Amino acid sequence: MQKVLIVGAGNGGTAILKLFQQMDMIKVLAVADINEQATGIHYAKNNNIKTYHSYIDGLQEDVDIIVETTGREDVFQDIKKHKTRKSVVIPGTVAHIIYDLMNEKEILLDQLKKEKSSKELLLDSIHDGMIVIDSNGIVTYSNPASEAITNIEQQKMINQPIESIIPDSKLPEILKTKKKELNQSLKLENGKQIISTRIPLISEQKEVLGAFAVFKDITEVVSLAEEITDLKNIQTMLEAIIQSSEEAISVVDEEGKGMMFNPAYTNITGLSESEVLGKHASADISEGKSMHMEVLHTKKAVRGARMKVGPSNREVLVNAAPVIVDQQLKGSVAIIHDLTEIENLTSELKQARQIIRNLEAKYTFDDVIADSLDMKVTLEQAKVAANTPVNVLLRGESGTGKELIAHSIHNESDRRHHKFIRVNCASMDEASLEKLLFGDALGPPKKQQGIFEEANHGSVFIDEIGELSLDLQARLLHVLEHDEIVRVGGSEAIPVDVRIIAATNVNLERAMMEKEFKEDLFFRLNRLPITIAPLRERKEDIKPLAERFLLRLNQNYSRNIKIITDEAIEKLKKYNFPGNARELENILGRTMIYMDSLAEVLDHQHLPTLKKHSIAEIHQLEGYLEEEQIPLQEAMDEFEKQLIMETLEKNNYIKSKTAKQLHISIRNLYYKMEKHNLGKDIPG
């Protein structure tokens, strides 16, 4: 059972809480919301579910799934930061999609129940009697017609042995022989003569589930035959019954030529009566074989046969039975059920679920800002890559948008309905990364699969590929050359079909010269290189990027900034943005935090001081401090940031070398990079 924490107890959170309470496989442990009067908080308390004012406290619970329903990106990111490794965070948007799909499922089930009810109503309304028994010979169903024929009330039949209802019943024999009996005569205790067809109910595993009998009172038929001597009138009446049926009916003669078809049949097949009347029984079949001909050949009924009919390839389920008069085969009759609509709904539901489960790739080319010529060229290259089955290498500085391009390539490709998984090569040690990528043959069963297996038929985004060790580079090269992987500690070659989208801000050519990157791997990845220019070289993108970021930040910070002035844009354009687009968003976010909550215009005076100093200029820092009138700590932070940036640049963004040169631990370097918005992982 999956244990769940719901963060946010508004309308959306309450709806998801109520939904989860209806599911046996999910248990809601707690609900968190800063508003103690929220609807979901009251509901949780009334149902003995723990509540928390802070989701941080709720994260202490042993939960498997955390559903974030506030819609706030900062909350979502903070939860990801503080959650345990085993917990999975689901955004509220995805949870709402699941909620909508569950509603669709309920609607579909309701439709199926209505269909079942209508079929039961049909069985109750037919003139033929029907009795169903289970494998022990106990009556489980009888229709009103059986009551009229046997003169025994329906309720008195249910749960009674069939012999107590009809002492001479042959249904117990059907359970033993597992064979059908067609048109057998039998005299009841009330003196009525019936004709009965008995059929066993057998599962796909050949297990006898029971049997049923459909029977008609011959007395009524004989009386009717005596009263109606005009065979044409009889035929007219039968045709009227068939024509009025909502079930599609097809009748052929003993030679397999079409004799009679009703309107429901033409609606399903899309064929007019003239196209099948007098034609061979297979004239309406687009895929499969004729069940009419099967029945005429074997003289046995056929049930549950699937095939496709008509020019639209409509999928149907067919039940067919022989027409026998005086022990002579006269033809075959088939009832056809349309399965296309249900199959389509089921297929769409499965596809939607698959998309939800694999909703890692959330950006498309529509999310890419490309007003500058450089970015337009990059975008066109990426679109070519999306429609080409080749591995891609994305190159560019930190924060230029390499991951955004990777998402877009996957979502535009024919792999978009399969998984997109991102892995950062600089975020973990070599042993852990190896098991993550290739799987662990010696680990617990649930942890054996690696990323390449999990993303089969999808895409793997390998960020900071320049940080891979030579051993892992060799293993990755094997995947590219042979389309297979071998799990850590294993020997079995497992075929995989994945597209590699790699990204780096490292000078790979220099790394190859220094024997730190394999040439074979480089040439494999570099077949379709895409370079993303830094923001300082595409200043035309600053304004549309800023406007896009403002929309997101307004929502995150509950602000209403509608305009960023031309003066503010000009000030931003004078800055060289070492952190690129990510730094631009950070600057705007910090600006909005300190603005009036009702402000609608962001002007240049709202922006913080934007000035980059090289190490060579730091000796002028005293004059800079006096001129700009900024606190000493801010100046020190700026110095630390520039020192880290320039050291990273000198070392081709290899963080292990940078940390060693700065005489700090790699962990401390990550902390300082995050502190200065240089990014913990520096994804594309």
Legacy VTK file of the C-alpha trace (Angstrom):
# vtk DataFile Version 3.0
C-alpha trace
ASCII
DATASET POLYDATA
POINTS 684 float
0.000 0.000 0.000
1.355 3.428 -1.016
1.514 5.988 1.814
0.725 9.537 0.748
1.262 13.080 2.036
-0.895 15.793 0.422
0.529 19.327 0.489
-2.211 21.884 0.015
-5.760 21.456 1.322
-7.686 23.772 -0.973
-10.299 22.623 -3.454
-7.803 20.673 -5.550
-6.120 19.021 -2.590
-9.497 18.136 -1.048
-10.690 16.556 -4.297
-7.525 14.464 -4.544
-7.798 13.505 -0.840
-11.347 12.243 -1.355
-10.280 10.393 -4.495
-7.382 8.638 -2.746
-9.638 7.593 0.146
-11.659 5.554 -2.318
-8.588 3.588 -3.454
-7.563 0.478 -1.532
-3.941 0.636 -2.675
-3.375 4.179 -1.356
-3.406 5.404 2.250
-3.297 9.128 3.003
-1.110 9.546 6.111
-1.256 13.305 6.428
-2.407 16.620 4.924
-0.436 19.875 5.239
-1.616 23.450 4.700
-0.690 26.780 6.274
-4.397 27.624 6.381
-5.840 25.684 9.302
-9.340 26.558 8.113
-8.815 24.967 4.692
-11.530 22.573 3.547
-9.095 19.662 3.254
-7.816 20.177 6.815
-11.347 19.886 8.240
-12.033 16.860 6.075
-8.794 15.170 7.159
-9.509 15.766 10.862
-13.003 14.346 10.483
-11.503 11.225 8.921
-8.743 10.769 11.542
-5.982 11.813 9.162
-3.012 13.723 10.532
-2.774 17.408 9.664
0.224 19.750 9.661
0.559 23.500 9.481
3.927 23.099 7.700
4.640 20.528 5.050
8.189 20.283 6.410
6.735 18.571 9.492
4.659 16.325 7.247
7.790 15.240 5.392
8.918 13.519 8.584
6.202 10.907 7.963
7.245 7.669 6.293
5.567 8.428 2.956
6.006 6.941 -0.506
4.233 9.663 -2.476
4.015 13.435 -1.907
1.278 15.195 -3.881
1.910 18.966 -4.185
-1.384 20.699 -5.018
-0.554 24.341 -4.283
0.782 24.922 -7.801
3.700 26.926 -6.412
7.043 26.101 -8.014
9.017 27.201 -4.929
6.992 24.849 -2.731
7.477 22.029 -5.236
11.241 22.594 -5.362
11.474 22.913 -1.554
9.642 19.603 -1.120
12.033 17.942 -3.563
14.912 19.347 -1.539
13.709 18.105 1.858
11.999 14.829 0.943
13.571 11.445 1.603
15.117 9.547 -1.289
12.379 6.943 -1.369
9.587 9.517 -1.644
8.236 10.523 -5.044
6.864 14.046 -5.588
3.876 14.424 -7.899
2.940 17.940 -9.063
-0.670 18.927 -8.467
-1.242 19.304 -12.214
-0.426 15.649 -12.746
-2.603 14.639 -9.772
-5.496 16.601 -11.260
-4.973 14.858 -14.601
-5.076 11.529 -12.748
-8.278 12.731 -11.035
-9.814 13.617 -14.409
-8.785 10.263 -15.861
-10.286 8.424 -12.903
-13.514 10.334 -13.522
-13.349 9.273 -17.159
-12.792 5.717 -16.004
-15.859 5.933 -13.760
-17.890 7.279 -16.673
-16.678 4.404 -18.853
-17.520 1.884 -16.134
-20.926 3.505 -15.739
-21.474 3.137 -19.473
-20.470 -0.502 -19.294
-22.856 -1.028 -16.356
-25.644 0.573 -18.339
-24.833 -1.673 -21.265
-24.901 -4.698 -18.972
-28.188 -3.492 -17.501
-29.665 -3.048 -20.971
-28.583 -6.544 -21.930
-30.149 -7.936 -18.767
-33.280 -5.983 -19.637
-33.163 -7.534 -23.096
-32.850 -11.023 -21.600
-35.754 -10.285 -19.272
-37.913 -9.096 -22.166
-37.411 -11.996 -24.602
-40.077 -14.647 -24.906
-37.643 -17.544 -24.618
-37.023 -18.895 -21.152
-33.458 -18.843 -19.814
-32.015 -20.569 -16.764
-28.338 -20.368 -15.718
-26.663 -22.714 -13.215
-23.227 -22.647 -11.602
-20.701 -25.497 -11.557
-22.591 -27.103 -8.635
-25.910 -27.188 -10.461
-27.405 -24.296 -8.449
-29.642 -21.831 -10.309
-28.070 -18.350 -10.454
-30.359 -16.641 -12.979
-33.766 -17.055 -14.568
-35.754 -14.614 -16.670
-39.486 -13.820 -16.514
-40.173 -16.001 -19.554
-38.849 -19.046 -17.665
-41.318 -18.273 -14.861
-44.177 -18.124 -17.346
-43.165 -21.417 -18.991
-42.447 -23.412 -15.807
-45.135 -21.750 -13.644
-42.479 -21.362 -10.904
-41.652 -17.911 -9.506
-38.204 -16.535 -10.335
-37.285 -15.928 -6.694
-38.124 -19.523 -5.823
-35.753 -20.769 -8.529
-32.693 -18.751 -7.488
-30.186 -20.645 -5.274
-32.084 -23.900 -5.736
-30.708 -27.109 -7.349
-31.875 -27.333 -10.962
-33.336 -30.845 -10.336
-35.760 -29.365 -7.793
-37.047 -26.959 -10.453
-36.971 -29.260 -13.504
-36.439 -32.872 -12.366
-35.681 -34.095 -15.906
-33.251 -31.237 -16.679
-30.205 -32.243 -18.688
-28.095 -29.274 -17.552
-26.191 -31.394 -14.941
-25.156 -33.668 -17.819
-23.825 -30.642 -19.713
-21.544 -29.866 -16.743
-20.065 -33.366 -17.093
-19.838 -33.678 -20.881
-18.926 -30.014 -21.533
-20.782 -30.377 -24.857
-23.616 -28.310 -26.288
-27.058 -29.757 -26.949
-29.127 -27.965 -29.545
-32.918 -28.025 -29.983
-33.656 -30.876 -27.569
-37.298 -31.570 -26.621
-38.422 -31.951 -23.006
-41.771 -32.260 -21.243
-42.219 -30.289 -18.035
-44.197 -31.392 -14.960
-46.893 -28.834 -15.807
-47.480 -30.660 -19.089
-45.842 -28.096 -21.362
-43.563 -29.273 -24.146
-40.408 -27.223 -24.685
-37.443 -27.197 -27.023
-34.201 -26.452 -25.167
-30.689 -25.518 -26.215
-28.095 -26.180 -23.509
-24.614 -24.684 -23.565
-21.757 -25.085 -21.044
-19.940 -21.993 -19.704
-16.214 -22.714 -20.027
-13.363 -20.330 -19.139
-10.251 -19.787 -21.216
-8.496 -22.185 -18.840
-11.020 -24.884 -19.835
-12.656 -24.689 -16.421
-16.401 -25.342 -16.312
-18.051 -22.305 -14.722
-21.616 -23.489 -15.202
-24.194 -23.901 -17.970
-27.352 -22.311 -19.283
-30.433 -23.368 -21.136
-32.570 -21.339 -23.522
-35.952 -22.921 -24.123
-39.196 -22.217 -25.928
-42.696 -23.431 -25.238
-43.537 -25.613 -28.261
-47.216 -25.460 -27.385
-47.216 -21.757 -28.175
-45.291 -22.335 -31.398
-47.644 -25.096 -32.533
-50.640 -22.977 -31.652
-49.135 -20.087 -33.545
-48.388 -22.294 -36.534
-51.986 -23.534 -36.538
-53.334 -20.005 -36.436
-50.927 -18.575 -39.008
-50.797 -20.643 -42.170
-49.484 -17.941 -44.418
-45.700 -18.454 -44.491
-45.236 -14.987 -45.926
-46.851 -13.466 -42.837
-44.554 -15.509 -40.619
-41.527 -14.296 -42.570
-42.761 -10.711 -42.364
-43.104 -10.983 -38.597
-39.625 -12.453 -38.199
-38.183 -9.733 -40.382
-39.914 -7.104 -38.258
-38.354 -8.571 -35.121
-34.904 -8.587 -36.691
-35.279 -5.111 -38.172
-36.286 -3.617 -34.819
-33.419 -5.176 -32.888
-30.693 -2.817 -31.642
-28.192 -5.641 -32.043
-26.732 -6.076 -35.510
-28.075 -9.291 -37.090
-26.838 -11.066 -40.189
-28.502 -14.178 -41.726
-27.110 -16.340 -44.538
-28.496 -19.426 -46.256
-26.952 -22.891 -46.342
-24.601 -21.810 -49.144
-23.331 -18.843 -47.167
-25.099 -16.174 -49.235
-26.597 -13.165 -47.480
-30.342 -13.411 -46.826
-31.265 -10.803 -44.246
-29.614 -7.836 -42.534
-31.042 -5.233 -40.186
-30.331 -1.446 -39.923
-28.041 -1.954 -36.925
-25.875 -4.172 -39.141
-25.518 -1.543 -41.868
-24.683 1.100 -39.239
-21.825 -0.988 -37.842
-20.366 -2.263 -41.117
-20.980 0.843 -43.203
-22.274 -1.412 -45.993
-25.681 -1.073 -47.578
-28.007 -4.073 -47.852
-27.448 -4.215 -51.637
-23.698 -4.646 -51.109
-24.160 -7.853 -49.062
-27.535 -9.295 -50.049
-26.950 -12.454 -52.092
-23.187 -12.027 -51.695
-20.785 -14.461 -50.034
-20.695 -14.335 -46.226
-17.146 -12.921 -46.263
-18.179 -9.821 -48.281
-18.373 -7.655 -45.147
-15.108 -8.849 -43.540
-12.003 -6.660 -43.756
-9.885 -8.716 -41.343
-10.523 -12.261 -40.067
-12.532 -15.213 -41.348
-16.281 -15.666 -41.752
-18.009 -17.102 -38.703
-21.030 -17.917 -40.880
-18.890 -20.282 -42.970
-17.371 -21.730 -39.790
-20.868 -22.494 -38.466
-22.043 -23.946 -41.799
-18.961 -26.144 -41.925
-19.054 -27.417 -38.335
-22.794 -27.075 -37.646
-21.754 -25.714 -34.246
-22.297 -22.319 -32.687
-19.422 -19.841 -32.394
-19.218 -17.281 -29.575
-16.958 -14.297 -28.912
-15.116 -14.256 -32.243
-13.272 -10.972 -32.915
-12.875 -9.534 -36.407
-12.952 -6.295 -38.372
-15.752 -5.444 -40.787
-16.572 -2.893 -43.444
-14.460 -0.220 -45.145
-13.773 1.508 -41.810
-12.274 -1.668 -40.281
-14.741 -1.561 -37.377
-13.761 -4.091 -34.696
-16.654 -6.347 -33.675
-17.497 -9.356 -31.523
-19.537 -12.050 -33.288
-21.812 -14.801 -31.935
-23.100 -17.141 -34.632
-25.287 -20.259 -34.600
-26.621 -22.704 -37.227
-30.247 -22.646 -38.343
-31.498 -26.260 -38.346
-34.990 -27.274 -39.507
-36.031 -30.942 -39.255
-32.394 -31.826 -38.659
-31.443 -30.106 -41.918
-28.977 -27.190 -41.993
-30.760 -24.198 -43.497
-28.301 -21.400 -42.808
-26.602 -19.391 -40.087
-27.536 -16.374 -37.999
-25.014 -14.036 -36.357
-25.325 -11.258 -33.793
-22.607 -8.604 -34.080
-21.461 -6.314 -31.237
-19.488 -3.131 -31.956
-16.244 -3.000 -29.934
-14.530 -0.090 -31.682
-15.758 2.701 -29.387
-14.908 0.857 -26.182
-11.539 -0.217 -27.592
-10.764 3.362 -28.617
-11.660 4.721 -25.174
-9.578 2.044 -23.481
-6.638 2.738 -25.785
-6.848 6.492 -25.164
-7.024 5.929 -21.413
-3.956 3.676 -21.486
-2.072 6.158 -23.629
-2.996 9.026 -21.300
-1.839 7.034 -18.284
1.446 6.265 -20.010
1.941 9.944 -20.773
1.237 10.885 -17.151
3.594 8.240 -15.782
6.348 9.531 -18.052
5.739 13.252 -17.809
9.414 14.045 -17.282
9.798 15.926 -20.598
7.630 18.956 -19.921
8.951 21.525 -22.420
8.355 21.867 -26.155
9.753 24.106 -28.881
6.917 26.534 -28.104
8.677 27.227 -24.782
11.934 28.262 -26.508
12.521 32.008 -26.941
14.272 32.580 -30.263
14.179 36.245 -31.387
17.921 36.383 -32.034
19.419 34.960 -35.224
21.734 32.645 -33.251
18.838 31.155 -31.319
16.694 30.799 -34.454
19.487 28.778 -36.066
19.789 26.670 -32.907
16.044 26.065 -32.876
16.016 24.946 -36.510
18.906 22.565 -35.821
17.025 21.149 -32.834
13.896 20.571 -34.930
15.994 18.696 -37.489
17.421 16.630 -34.624
13.930 15.844 -33.326
12.962 14.269 -36.633
16.264 12.457 -37.159
17.013 9.150 -35.365
20.516 10.165 -34.299
22.212 11.007 -31.019
22.596 14.712 -30.215
25.316 16.737 -28.491
24.219 20.065 -26.972
27.040 22.532 -26.264
26.869 25.807 -24.442
27.547 27.601 -21.186
25.683 26.930 -17.972
22.174 28.371 -17.972
21.821 28.796 -21.748
18.912 26.336 -21.982
20.444 23.016 -22.980
17.954 21.025 -20.916
15.046 23.021 -22.395
16.245 22.082 -25.895
16.662 18.424 -24.836
13.066 18.295 -23.564
11.816 19.864 -26.794
13.721 17.441 -29.037
12.219 14.474 -27.194
8.672 15.880 -27.265
8.888 16.574 -31.010
10.311 13.124 -31.853
8.516 9.829 -32.455
9.687 8.772 -28.979
7.518 11.375 -27.233
5.072 8.803 -25.812
7.935 6.984 -24.065
10.168 8.002 -21.195
12.513 10.965 -21.060
15.014 10.545 -18.221
17.650 13.075 -17.195
20.859 12.206 -15.398
23.587 14.615 -14.300
27.049 13.123 -14.434
28.499 15.566 -11.920
25.913 14.992 -9.201
27.120 11.627 -7.852
30.134 9.396 -7.454
31.242 7.045 -10.206
29.967 3.805 -8.610
26.487 5.188 -7.960
26.287 6.717 -11.431
27.307 3.424 -13.038
24.515 1.511 -11.255
22.044 4.284 -12.034
22.822 4.143 -15.752
23.329 0.425 -16.327
21.487 -1.265 -13.443
22.707 -3.551 -10.678
22.566 -7.315 -11.230
23.300 -7.944 -7.550
20.821 -5.475 -6.065
17.251 -6.006 -4.882
14.842 -6.970 -7.678
13.144 -3.583 -7.775
16.479 -1.823 -8.171
18.014 -3.952 -10.888
16.969 -1.864 -13.870
19.127 1.069 -14.887
18.139 4.235 -16.689
18.861 2.804 -20.145
16.470 -0.109 -19.526
13.829 2.091 -17.931
13.933 4.530 -20.854
13.735 1.810 -23.517
12.214 3.277 -26.713
12.548 6.733 -25.143
15.334 9.293 -24.617
18.119 9.684 -22.045
19.445 13.196 -21.413
23.025 12.927 -20.110
23.965 16.326 -18.684
27.591 17.293 -18.076
28.849 14.311 -20.042
32.342 15.765 -19.822
32.393 14.742 -16.135
32.138 11.007 -16.967
35.140 8.900 -16.029
36.985 7.076 -18.828
35.564 3.731 -17.655
31.972 4.996 -17.837
32.744 6.627 -21.178
33.780 3.187 -22.469
30.523 1.624 -21.220
28.475 4.396 -22.797
30.342 3.907 -26.090
29.361 0.223 -25.976
25.692 1.203 -25.665
25.962 3.505 -28.681
27.757 0.912 -30.813
25.800 -2.237 -29.905
22.420 -1.014 -28.542
22.810 -3.165 -25.437
23.864 -2.871 -21.809
25.307 -5.192 -19.166
24.246 -4.561 -15.585
26.895 -3.940 -12.940
27.996 -7.322 -11.590
26.207 -9.174 -14.389
27.157 -10.783 -17.691
23.895 -10.871 -19.648
23.686 -8.475 -22.597
20.310 -6.709 -22.492
19.146 -5.012 -25.721
18.013 -1.388 -25.380
16.630 1.168 -27.814
17.316 4.668 -26.535
18.287 7.984 -28.008
21.149 9.787 -26.249
20.906 13.556 -25.899
24.171 14.665 -24.280
25.056 18.128 -22.993
28.271 19.760 -21.877
29.792 23.128 -21.142
33.283 21.607 -21.226
35.739 22.007 -24.103
35.652 18.351 -25.196
38.306 18.902 -27.869
40.772 20.008 -25.186
39.642 17.145 -22.956
40.448 14.704 -25.784
43.918 16.241 -26.199
44.485 15.751 -22.471
43.240 12.125 -22.734
40.291 12.889 -20.448
37.599 12.180 -23.043
37.492 9.313 -25.543
37.684 10.319 -29.189
35.424 7.452 -30.322
32.708 8.574 -27.923
33.069 12.202 -29.017
32.669 11.332 -32.702
29.660 9.131 -31.906
27.966 11.983 -30.042
29.099 14.796 -32.319
27.252 13.624 -35.423
24.593 16.242 -34.764
26.132 18.970 -32.569
23.975 21.908 -31.524
25.620 24.959 -29.971
23.560 27.331 -27.840
25.000 30.827 -27.751
25.394 32.590 -24.389
22.893 35.314 -23.534
25.504 38.058 -23.894
25.752 37.183 -27.611
21.984 37.225 -28.211
20.801 40.367 -26.463
17.640 40.391 -28.635
16.346 37.502 -26.503
16.612 39.396 -23.215
13.291 41.266 -23.541
11.096 38.262 -24.553
12.875 36.119 -21.955
12.262 38.717 -19.259
8.578 38.963 -20.199
8.235 35.173 -20.112
9.951 34.988 -16.714
7.708 37.741 -15.316
4.603 35.685 -16.089
5.988 32.756 -14.123
7.337 34.873 -11.273
4.034 36.728 -10.903
2.375 33.419 -10.202
5.145 32.205 -7.883
5.332 35.398 -5.818
1.668 36.476 -6.093
2.628 39.710 -7.875
1.087 41.571 -10.796
4.005 43.025 -12.790
2.564 43.754 -16.223
5.332 45.823 -17.816
9.112 45.887 -17.799
10.269 49.244 -19.131
12.646 49.808 -22.038
15.066 51.460 -19.586
15.123 48.306 -17.478
15.730 46.205 -20.598
18.595 48.472 -21.648
20.158 48.117 -18.212
19.903 44.350 -18.472
21.447 44.384 -21.946
24.532 46.143 -20.585
25.206 43.203 -18.281
27.083 40.192 -19.659
25.106 37.508 -17.701
27.746 34.901 -16.781
24.831 32.747 -15.538
22.908 33.333 -18.794
19.080 32.942 -18.874
18.989 31.302 -15.456
20.737 34.305 -13.950
18.317 36.659 -15.725
15.388 34.884 -14.096
17.119 35.019 -10.715
17.750 38.758 -11.023
14.124 39.422 -11.909
12.941 37.203 -9.063
15.085 39.014 -6.489
13.891 42.333 -7.897
10.220 41.444 -7.570
10.627 40.268 -3.978
11.685 43.760 -2.865
9.097 45.639 -4.946
5.744 46.867 -3.684
3.217 44.042 -3.794
0.787 46.208 -5.830
3.363 47.439 -8.348
2.605 46.804 -12.016
5.735 48.264 -13.673
9.313 47.073 -13.258
11.702 49.934 -14.035
15.495 50.200 -14.151
15.750 51.626 -10.615
14.156 48.469 -9.246
16.949 46.286 -10.622
19.937 45.508 -8.381
23.458 46.642 -9.242
24.630 44.676 -12.278
28.397 44.842 -12.675
30.910 42.087 -13.249
34.466 42.475 -11.953
37.386 40.384 -13.060
40.095 39.474 -10.579
42.321 42.075 -12.170
39.790 44.803 -11.274
39.357 43.836 -7.633
42.151 46.227 -6.561
39.723 49.011 -7.493
37.030 47.545 -5.217
37.362 50.325 -2.651
36.417 52.982 -5.189
33.690 50.720 -6.539
32.213 50.379 -3.053
32.174 54.129 -2.570
30.656 54.734 -6.003
27.924 52.101 -5.847
27.200 52.432 -2.126
26.688 48.700 -1.545
27.342 46.733 1.668
30.717 45.087 2.223
29.168 41.614 2.400
27.586 42.081 -1.028
30.929 43.161 -2.449
32.639 40.135 -0.868
29.960 37.868 -2.277
30.486 39.406 -5.721
34.235 38.828 -5.437
33.702 35.183 -4.387
31.261 34.635 -7.248
33.628 36.058 -9.868
36.570 34.085 -8.491
34.603 30.844 -8.748
33.380 31.715 -12.265
36.834 32.545 -13.588
38.379 29.469 -11.978
35.678 27.301 -13.514
36.367 28.866 -16.917
40.108 28.253 -16.594
39.442 24.593 -15.764
36.897 24.085 -18.601
34.107 23.846 -15.980
35.581 20.669 -14.499
34.439 21.102 -10.919
36.841 18.624 -9.323
39.826 20.620 -10.672
38.187 23.896 -9.672
37.623 22.760 -6.096
41.218 21.517 -5.817
42.626 24.812 -7.134
40.436 26.825 -4.736
41.506 24.541 -1.823
37.891 23.707 -0.920
35.926 20.475 -0.963
33.771 19.588 -3.978
30.763 19.707 -1.650
31.632 23.231 -0.547
32.047 24.247 -4.185
28.522 23.016 -4.991
27.195 24.983 -2.016
28.850 28.213 -3.139
27.741 27.713 -6.751
24.155 27.348 -5.588
24.507 30.319 -3.275
25.631 32.539 -6.169
23.066 31.156 -8.603
25.723 29.370 -10.593
23.639 26.205 -10.167
24.296 23.099 -8.109
24.192 20.825 -11.134
24.590 23.479 -13.851
22.171 21.685 -16.247
22.028 22.919 -19.842
LINES 1 685
684 0 1 2 3 4 5 6 7 8 9 10 11 12 13 14 15 16 17 18 19 20 21 22 23 24 25 26 27 28 29 30 31 32 33 34 35 36 37 38 39 40 41 42 43 44 45 46 47 48 49 50 51 52 53 54 55 56 57 58 59 60 61 62 63 64 65 66 67 68 69 70 71 72 73 74 75 76 77 78 79 80 81 82 83 84 85 86 87 88 89 90 91 92 93 94 95 96 97 98 99 100 101 102 103 104 105 106 107 108 109 110 111 112 113 114 115 116 117 118 119 120 121 122 123 124 125 126 127 128 129 130 131 132 133 134 135 136 137 138 139 140 141 142 143 144 145 146 147 148 149 150 151 152 153 154 155 156 157 158 159 160 161 162 163 164 165 166 167 168 169 170 171 172 173 174 175 176 177 178 179 180 181 182 183 184 185 186 187 188 189 190 191 192 193 194 195 196 197 198 199 200 201 202 203 204 205 206 207 208 209 210 211 212 213 214 215 216 217 218 219 220 221 222 223 224 225 226 227 228 229 230 231 232 233 234 235 236 237 238 239 240 241 242 243 244 245 246 247 248 249 250 251 252 253 254 255 256 257 258 259 260 261 262 263 264 265 266 267 268 269 270 271 272 273 274 275 276 277 278 279 280 281 282 283 284 285 286 287 288 289 290 291 292 293 294 295 296 297 298 299 300 301 302 303 304 305 306 307 308 309 310 311 312 313 314 315 316 317 318 319 320 321 322 323 324 325 326 327 328 329 330 331 332 333 334 335 336 337 338 339 340 341 342 343 344 345 346 347 348 349 350 351 352 353 354 355 356 357 358 359 360 361 362 363 364 365 366 367 368 369 370 371 372 373 374 375 376 377 378 379 380 381 382 383 384 385 386 387 388 389 390 391 392 393 394 395 396 397 398 399 400 401 402 403 404 405 406 407 408 409 410 411 412 413 414 415 416 417 418 419 420 421 422 423 424 425 426 427 428 429 430 431 432 433 434 435 436 437 438 439 440 441 442 443 444 445 446 447 448 449 450 451 452 453 454 455 456 457 458 459 460 461 462 463 464 465 466 467 468 469 470 471 472 473 474 475 476 477 478 479 480 481 482 483 484 485 486 487 488 489 490 491 492 493 494 495 496 497 498 499 500 501 502 503 504 505 506 507 508 509 510 511 512 513 514 515 516 517 518 519 520 521 522 523 524 525 526 527 528 529 530 531 532 533 534 535 536 537 538 539 540 541 542 543 544 545 546 547 548 549 550 551 552 553 554 555 556 557 558 559 560 561 562 563 564 565 566 567 568 569 570 571 572 573 574 575 576 577 578 579 580 581 582 583 584 585 586 587 588 589 590 591 592 593 594 595 596 597 598 599 600 601 602 603 604 605 606 607 608 609 610 611 612 613 614 615 616 617 618 619 620 621 622 623 624 625 626 627 628 629 630 631 632 633 634 635 636 637 638 639 640 641 642 643 644 645 646 647 648 649 650 651 652 653 654 655 656 657 658 659 660 661 662 663 664 665 666 667 668 669 670 671 672 673 674 675 676 677 678 679 680 681 682 683
